[in-house]
Amino acid sequence: MNFSVVNKNVCVDNVRIVGVASSSVFIVGDTDTITLSSVFDTPPESLIIGPFVPLAPE
C-alpha cells in the first residue's frame, strides 16, 4: 500500500469551546509531542480521604 500525505497551511479564524471533559485534547494542525498534565482544583481542606459513609438502608 502506498500512502502519501501532503501538509498544507491551516488557517483558523475562530474557535468556540463550550465544555471540556476530564480527558480532552484540542489540536489544530500538526503536533510532534503531546505532554499530559493534571490539575486538581478542589482545596485540600475539602477533600475527604477515609472510610466511605454507608447509605441509609432501604
N, C-alpha and C positions, 0 to 999 in steps of 0.2 A: 504494500500500500504506500503510495506517495502522498505526503501531506505537506502542503505549502501554506505558510502564514505570512501575510503582508500587513505590517503595522502601519497605520496612517495616523494623522493628527486627530485628536479628540478635543472638541470644544463644548464645554458645559456652561450654559449661561446661569442656570438657577437650579438649586436642589432644595426640596422641601421634605424633611423627615418628620413624620407625625409621631412616631414612637419607636422604641428600640426594645429588643428582647435581651435576656441575660447573656446570650451568646450570639452577638451580632457583629458583622463586619460590613463596612460600606467602602467600596473601592470604585474609583473612576480611573480608568486607564490601566497601565501595566504596573506590576509591582515585582520587586526582586525578593523582598523579605517582609514577612508579617510577624510582628512581635506581640505576644499575648501579655495582657496585664489584667489586674483585677482591682476593683475599688469597692470598699465596704463602707457605706455612708451612714450606718447606724452608730450612734455614740456608744462607747464601750459600756457605760453605766446602764444602758437599756438592754443589753444583751444578757440573756439568762442561759447559763450553761449548767445543767444539772438534771436531776430526775424529772421525768415527764409527770405532769399533773394528770391523774386519771379523770376521764369524763364521768359525769353522773350516770349511774346505772339506769337502764331503761325500765 
